[in-house]
Amino acid sequence: MTDVSAGELMVAQAAREIRDGETVFVGMRLPLIAFVLAKKTHAPSAIGLFELGIIRDEPAGELLYTMGDNPNVENALWCGPMLAVMGMLQRGEVQAGFIGGAEIDRHGNLNTTAIGADRMHPTVALPGSGGGADIASLAHRLIVIMPHDKRRLREKVDFITSPGYGTGGDWRRRVGLVHGGPSVLITTLGVFRFEDGDAVLASYHPGSSVDDVRANTGWQLRVASDVRETELPSAEVLRIIRGYDPQGFWTRRGE
Amino acid sequence: MSIAIGCALEPAIPFAFAHELIRQRKRDLTLIGPISDILFDQLIGAGCVARVEAAWVGNVSAGLGHCYRRALEQGEPRRIEVRDHSNFSIGQALLAGAIGAQYIATKTLLGSDIARTNPTFKESTSPFDGSKELLVPAITPDLAVLACQVADRDGSAELQGPWGVSYEAALAAKSAIVLAEIVPAEIVVRTPNRAIVPATKVVAVVHEPGACHPSSLSRMYQRDHEFFHEYHRATRTALGFDRWIAEWVTGVPDRAAYLRKLGPRWDALDARVKFAPTTEPN
């Protein structure tokens, strides 16, 4: 099993975060494959929302590059206006959403807007929120997936595009967010859970270690008392992942 | 002039219209849209843009938009103003514009720095229960530009596939221009409930096959994914961007010439064969 890629481990872990019967805001790439995997294993009745207005009870039969690709529209349960699916988010009808980002801090706040102190004169202008900030604001749970890198997992992000737990504690409630916040951060090295709005390392992937994660994390690492190795995907799970992404286009990109 | 364009998100982006804006050297435009993929990047790089009101500016296939980066990081070819949105907030701003509301109150973006840095937003409390909310003011573009499969000469336009915020944008705008793949000489059956914008709002219908390449158009053609990557690689430098524009925009007189330049690559994207109906009800 040593040939399991970080992408495959992340997809397997992300799929475990989806519960049967849930309505989930699905992203592209790894989250999409996680949704496919969850549907085919433990969560056959999960519903996927795509922010441009698509609702699917069955994932598209072929690999997508964007959520607007024709295969994602064909045989969708519904294809309507974006505000309809965003409205479901605000109505509290979406249990979980996937998101990634350029930077995340220890409270799960994500930056996809700009690197540098001044948003209007940035060092690097990133593309922006898209629907990410809406998912982070309004979904009951946020599942964050990103490459593990000291420059990406920072003590403080330059710009909070998608709110996590702000400064921790009851920050979300104070700013007016009625529920939500990241439930998990899945990286190329490990899995974090959040306690009182603080990221805590729950597991490290095979081949990594607590020390490895610490060396590559930009905040002072908190480690769960029962930290362990991330569960390897079963042969059946790997078969499903590789069946959907046979070339390893998304799951073996080496990021 | 403010233009809402690319409002269906990833598909049905009217690139043909944007390229004509570049050829006509339009300046000082305000661009409005949630995610208009590399269309916004191209207009910014060509110096057509003064302000962007958007949720996302980049390259959906490849990530960052090099022209957007140069404009913000270096002021090249000019400084632009950015009003950050999320997809939901810009949808609500256009909906407010569409229904003549001054603003819409929302729970999204509370705690996001977007709420703080977009100067048009106001944080408030609900008069009903005292909870915090964000007031998103209406956006009323001068013009909405939509691409669709079929439109009649009166401007009744049918967009199949995802609408994104196209409907709200068209209603919020003062007027609309429709680019259509097919403009039938005669109307066989009119299905008014399928039209994305009232014909009374449409000031021009443009018969422009292939208007959305490299984005997809449902049941007509697939996304040219590799084209987005090629654009990304070619435009890493300002000089590279200028060369790209000279080749694909100013170097061709119109869309028909652009499609001829694509050659067999364009034919390979055709989705009509796959979707050709055996019997067409209307």
Interface residues (C-beta under 8 A of the other chain):
Chain A: E51 L52 G53 I54 Y65 T66 M67 G68 D69 N70 V73 C79 G80 P81 M82 L83 M86 L89 Q90 T113 A114 R119 M120 H121 P122 T123 V124 A125 L126 P127 G128 S129 G130 G131 G132 A133 D134 A136 S137 L138 F159 I160 T161 S162 P163 G166 W171 R172 V175 G176 L177 V178
Chain B: A8 L9 E10 P11 P34 I35 A54 A55 W56 V57 G58 V60 S61 G63 L64 G65 Y68 R69 A71 L72 E73 V82 D84 H85 S86 N87 F88 S89 G91 Q92 L95 T106 K107 T108 L109 L110 G111 S112 D113 I114 T117 S131 K132 E133 G161 P162 W163 G164 V165 Y167 E168 S215 S216 S218 R219 Q222 R223 H225 A271
